[in-house]
Amino acid sequence: MSGKSGCIDASGPWSKRRSITGAFQPRPTATHWLSFSGCSPCKPAHPMFTLPRLSRRRLIAGLAALPPMAAAHATSQVTRVVIAFPPGGTSTASMRPLLAPLTAALGGPVHLDYKPGAGGDVAALTVVGAPADGRTLLFGHAGPLAINHYLLSQHFFDPLKDLAPVAQVISFPIVVCAHERLKITRLEDVVAAGRNRALVTGSSGNGSIQHLASEVLRRALGFPTLHIPFAGGGPLQEALVKGALDVVCETGSNVVQHLREGRLQTIGVMARERLAILPDVPTFAELGLHGLDIAAWFGLLAPAATAPSVVQQIAAATLHALALPDVRTAMMEIGGLPAPLGPAEFAAKIAAEDTRWEKVIREAQIAPLGTATGLRTR
């Protein structure tokens, strides 16, 4: 296809180009984009057209000689990490220590792109539909990856097929707390209080990790609860501090300030090790309850068609960054545990979480949003 035959209409994903004869031709390939000299009206809109004129053979040979990441990113050096929450929250704090080492390793700046909505599905779909060049990544969590497809009446992607796990980054173990008015400081106190009445618990939304953790706790301790789903973490925190809730399962980073101010009392941590920010709070294993390890975890994923070599290179850069002392310290200071897993291990983790939460949702009879009853299946 000659690069001098006409003007490109780049108005959409299925855009076409009109030749000088007036006939429409298919949109050019990436190689044509680079070699196209352009007509005068196009040049301001397409700065790449000002590249020195190269023969097609020399251009392809040059790209083939580049390392996998560089060849894939010859036209853009910015890596976009899509986050499913608004700016300034736990996700931002988790990614911030990684920005400098990943920028150095990936050969260009790493930008955070916030796409909240639909329990994380908006962000996930953004990455599912992105070019598979390693420059658009999802900072994903259990919601869109292992829970939502069982709870949303309409779901538009398969997290196990449409995304390629790159590396798990961090986990935030769940801390079980009670409001100070209950004067509960021990696990036995929670059980005793639950014998008298249903304990009121809450979460940031139906099917959220807090909700599912409270279901696991309820079944383990054998007492009834009344669950109140709130529209996000902010309203949940407000209700908890005001005493509208008895017990809550929440990440340590979200309750540590309330604990220090005496508004809440801790019962235990749903993890295998204690948290650096709450060193005096025992794990549930220490309290005699095993198998209650639950955390809000986060990791990087790419579009499914991303080349394995690119996935491995991003994973290597991420795992190297997670081994840096400054990065590990920064993550522990916000209540997280660095949780490095490579692509295969992270994929296995997601599959295991998918199986675990399907069972909890089914046994708790949590109805999918938008339906009356019944659990969604794959």
N, C-alpha and C positions, 0 to 999 in steps of 0.2 A: 504494500500500500504506500503510495507516494505521500510524503509529508507536505507537499505543496498544493494539494488538490482542493483545499477549501478550509472552512472555519468550523471549529468545534463548538457544539452547544453542550455545555457541562451542567445543564440545569437539573439533572436527576440521575439516578442510578442506571436508568435505561436510556440515557441520552444517545442521540445519533449525530452524525455529521453529514452535512450536505456537500456533495461534490460540485465542481464548477458546471457540471451538466444538469444540476438540480436534483439528481437522484440521492436518496438517503443511503448511507453506508454504515456498517456496524461501528460501534464506538471503538477507537484504537486501543491496542494493548499497551501495557506499561512501557514497552520498548518504543512503541510509536510515540507515546507522549514525550519521551525523552528526546527522540530524534526529530520531532516535528518542528519545522522552522517557524510556522505560524504566519498568519496574515496580520496586517497592521492593527486592526481592531482587537485582535486577541492578545497581543503582546502585553499590554498593561495588566490584563487579568491573569496571565500565566507567566510569571517571572522565569520559569524554567526554560521558556523558549529562547531566552537570551544566552543559553549555554553555547559554548563553542561547537561548531558543526563537527560531528563525529560520524564515522562510517558505522553502519549497523554492526558489522563484524567486529570492529574494534571495541564498540561499546559492550557487546555481549561478552567478549573475551575479558574485558576489564572487570565486569561484574562477577564473572565466574571465578576470577582470581581473588576476590575479596573473601574474608572470613564470613561464615554464615550470617551472623548478626549484621555485619556491615553491609553485606550484599542486600539483605532484606530491607535495610533502612537507608539505602543510598539517597532517597529523596526526602527523608525526615529524620531528625535526630532527637525528637521529643518523645518521651515515653509517657503515656497517659494512664494513670491509675484511677479507675472509676470506683467511687465509694458510695455505698447505699444509704448514707446518713448525711444530715446537714453538717456544715463545717463546724469545727471546734469541739467535736465530741471525742469519744474513745477511739474511733477509727483514725481520726486525724492525729491524735497523740500517739497511736501505735505506728503509723507510717512515718511520722516526722523523723525519728532517729535513723531511718533507712534511706532518707532522701539523698544525703551526701554520698554515702558509699555506693548506692545504686547509680547515681549520676556519674561517678567516676568509672564504674565498671561497665556501664551500658553505652558510654560515649556520648551522652547528651543529657539535658535536664529532665527530671522526673516531675510531672505536674499532677496534682490531685484534682480530679473532676467529680463533683458531687451530684449524684442522681438519686435522691431519696424517692421513695414511693413504693407501694404494693409490697411491703415487707421485704424489700431488697430486689424484687423482680425487675423493676425499672432499670436498675444498674446492671443486673445480670443480662438482660436483653440487649442493652447497649453494647456489651462486649460480645455476646453471641453473634450479633450482626456486624461486628467490626472487621476490618481487614485482618487476615491471619498473618500478620508480619511481626508480631512480638512487640509492637509499639502501643497496643491497647490492652490493658490488663484489668482484671476485676479484683478488688480487695473484698473477697467474698466471705460470708459467714453461713451458719447453719440454716438460717431462714430460707434463702433462695436455693440452697444447695441440698438440703436434706429434709425440709419440713413443708414448705409452701405447697408443693405439688400434691400433698395429701389434704390440704386445707382450703385451697382456692378452687372454686367451682370451675374457673377457667384458668388454664395454665398453658403457656405458649412455648415452652422449651423443656428439654430433658437435661437436667444438670449433669447426669452421668454420661451423656453422649455429646452434648453440644458445647462443653467446655473442657479444656485440657488443664488439669491440676499442675501447677508449677512448684509451689512450695507453701507449706503451712508456716505462719510467721509467729503468732502469739495466741495465748489462751488466757481467758479471765475466769478463773474458777468462781463458782457460785457460792455466796455466803448466805447462810440462813440467819435472819435477824428477827427479833420481836420488839414491839414498841415498849418503851420503858414503863408505861403505865401497868403492864402486866406483871412486872417484877419477875420476869423469866430470865434465868441465867444459865440453866442447865437443860440438857435434852429431856431429862425426866420431868421437868416443869412443863415443857411443851406437851408431852404425852398426857400429863395430868390435866392440863387446861383443856385439851381436846376431848377428854372424856365427859366434860360438863356441857359443852356446846360446840357447834361447828366453828372453827377458827376462820376468821375472814382473812383471805390473802388476795393479792393483786399482782398484776403484771402490766407490761407495756403494750399488751395486745393479745388477743386470742391466738394461741398457738406459738407464742413467743417462747424463748428459752426459759424465761422466768416462770411462765405458766406451766410448761412441761416439767420443769424442775420441781415445782410445788406438787404436781401430780405424782411424781416419783417419790417425793418425801411423804406425801399423804399415804400412799400405798405401803411404804416401808414401815411407818409408825402406826398405821391402822386407825386413824381417826378422821372424821369428816371435816371438810373445809368448804367454804363458800368463796368461789373465785370471782373477782371483779376485774375485767379487762379495761385498761385505760387507753386513751389515744396517745400513746407515746410515753417515753421515760419521764418527761417533765411532770405531767399530771400524776403519774405514779409516785414520784418522789414527794410531791406536795401532799398527797393523801396519806402517805406513810408518816410524814413528819407531824401532820395534824392529828394523828391517832385514829384515822378512819380504818386502818388495817391492823390486824393482830400480828401476823407473821408474813414475811416476804422473803423470797429467794431472789437475790440480786447480786450482781458482780461487786467485788470489793471496792473497785474504783468509784462506784456510784453511791456507796454507803459509808465510806471511811470517815468523811467529815461529820456525818450525823452520829456515828459511833463515838468520835472524839468529843463531840459536844454533849454526849449523854442522852441523846434522844432515842437511841436504839440500843438494844442489848444483843450481842452475838451469841449464837448457839453453836455453830460449827461451820467448817469450810468443806465444800464438796470437791475435795481434791486429795491427791496422794501426798502432798507436802503443804506445809503452812505458807502463808503469804508473807512477803517481806514487809508489806505495809500493815499487816495484822499478825505480828509474830506470836502473840499470846493466845490466839484463837485456835483451838485444836481442829484437826480434820475429823470427819465422821468415822474414818477408819480407827482413829485413836479412841473415839467414843464407843467403838464396838459395832458400828454399822458399816459393812463393806459393800462395794459395788455401787456406791452413790457418787461416783466421780462425774460431775457435770460442769461444763465450762462453756462460755461463749468464746468460740475460737474464730480466728481470721486467717486467711491465706490468699495467695495470688493465683489467679487462673487466667488462661488465655483462650482465644477462640479455638474450637476443636481442631481446625485444619492447620494450626500452627506447626511448623516443621519441628520434629523432635529435637533436632540439634539446637534450634533457637530456644525451645523450652528448657533444655538442659543448661544452656549458657545463662539464661535468666535465673534458673534455680541455683546454679553454682554461685552466682553473684549474690543472691539473697542469703543463701546459707553461710557464705563467707561473712556477710555483714552481721548476721545474727550471732556469730562467734566473737565479734568485737566486744571488749569489756564495756566500752561506753554505751554501746547499743543495748546490751543486756541490762546494764544498770538503769538506763532511761526507761526501759519497759517495766522493770520491777518496781520502779518508783511510782508508776501509775496503776499498780495493782495487777499487772500482768505477769505471765511466765513466758519467757522466750520458748517457742515450741517448734524448733526447726524440723521439718520433714521434707524430703525430696519428692519428686513427681509421683513415683510409684507408691510411696508410703502415704502421701497425702490423698491419693486416689482411693487407697484402701480405707483410710480414715473416713472419707466422705461416704463411701459405700456402707461402712459399719454404722455410722451415724444415721444414715437413711433407714437402715433396718431397725435400729433401736427406736427411733422416733415414730416410725410407722406403728410399731407394736404399742408404744405408750398411747398414741393418739387413738388407736383402735380400742384398747382396753378402757381408756377413759371416756370413750364415746364422745369425743370432741367433734361436733358437726362441722363440715366445711363451710366457709363463709359463702353466702349466696345460696345455700341449700337448707333444707329443713333437717335432714338426717343423712347418715350414710357417709362412709369414708371413701374418698377418692382412691382409685387404684391407678397404677401406671398404664 
